Amino acid sequence: MKNFTQNFKTTSINLRYFLGTILTIALMIPATAVSQSPSPVDLGTSGNYVVLAKSGISTTGTTSIVGNIGVSPIDHTAITGFSLILDPSGQFATSSLVDGKIYASNYAPPTPTRLTTAVSDMETAYTDAAGRIPDYTELYAGDLTGQTLTTGVYKWGTNVLVSAGGVTISGSPTDVWIFEIAQDLTVANGAIITLSGGAKASNIFWQVAGQVTLGTTSDFSGNILCQTQIAMQTGAAFDGRALSQTAVTLDGNSITLGANENSLDKGLALYPNPADNVVNLVNRTNISLEKMMIYDINGRLVGQTDLRTMQGVKAVDVSSLASGVYVVQIIGDNASIVKRLIKE
């Protein structure tokens, strides 16, 4: 009996020691944060616009926009640089810079009412995004350069920066990202927001209380819900929506919406067009490109550029071309697309 009691005590001590060791080891292993994809932010009717602003939209240089743009409560005089042509219906205007319609609060009904609703929906979406419970807070002290971000809600009480090294947003086509930024968002010159794994720009939401600045020749993706100004600098490219509660300023930019990642027809853009000395080719598809061929109106090959190392945006020198109209053929994996280029 004595031996049994002693053995039982020894076994109990060993068991406590074993469990204590396991607990100690477990506490030493860093936890890995795993978050489920949040539900997307409902943009309401503001999602019908690629650019929507309350106090104005301006452009210098030759900007290229695919989608509708609008201003309210300010009137059409706050849309500058677009050489507006009012439609006979009086409900919208057009511009050579916009592949879509241009709306203003003083155009004929039902435009004013629709714009009022769209602006209200934009503000509601901003509040929704700002109120989401974060999965990650103050990550990387606000410097996202060189990082890879998976699905989730991110929150910063500081400025957020993406330097020239860019940032990768990685996830599936159904994943959602929400970024809550209490101050400014700055994307440096040449920085690229890279989408991987099937991630879509339409599922990315940047809620920014301060100013958004997209630097020269940067390449940005997502829906911007900004409480102040969105400023795109010379040559910046943007796949998504610019929704501002003040103004949006543009300078020779390319803005597209929801490009089909498997379609060269929808996923490629040339800007500025007309071009002077340089034209930028933007590839928003998952298709690897091989080369770009430029032909004059007589079908003669006058230029060729290797695209095999291209990442996002490629600047193509066209300074040697005479003024006129050219046909551009862009060739990728078992696919090609033809676009028109005007050389000034």
Beta strands, then each sheet from edge to edge (+ up, - down):
strand 1: 51-53
strand 2: 56-60
strand 3: 64-66
strand 4: 69-71
strand 5: 79-80
strand 6: 85-86
strand 7: 93-95
strand 8: 98-104
strand 9: 136-137
strand 10: 148-149
strand 11: 152-156
strand 12: 160-162
strand 13: 167-170
strand 14: 177-181
strand 15: 185-187
strand 16: 193-196
strand 17: 204-208
strand 18: 212-214
strand 19: 219-226
strand 20: 230-232
strand 21: 237-244
strand 22: 247-251
strand 23: 254-256
strand 24: 268-271
strand 25: 278-283
strand 26: 289-295
strand 27: 301-306
strand 28: 313-317
strand 29: 324-332
strand 30: 335-343
sheet 1: 6+ 7- 8+ 3+ 23+ 21+ 1+ 4+
sheet 2: 5+ 2+ 22+ 20+ 18+ 15+ 12+
sheet 3: 6+ 7- 8+ 3+ 23+ 21+ 19+ 17+ 14+ 11+ 9+
sheet 4: 10+ 13+ 16+
sheet 5: 24+ 25- 28+
sheet 6: 27+ 26- 29+ 30-
end
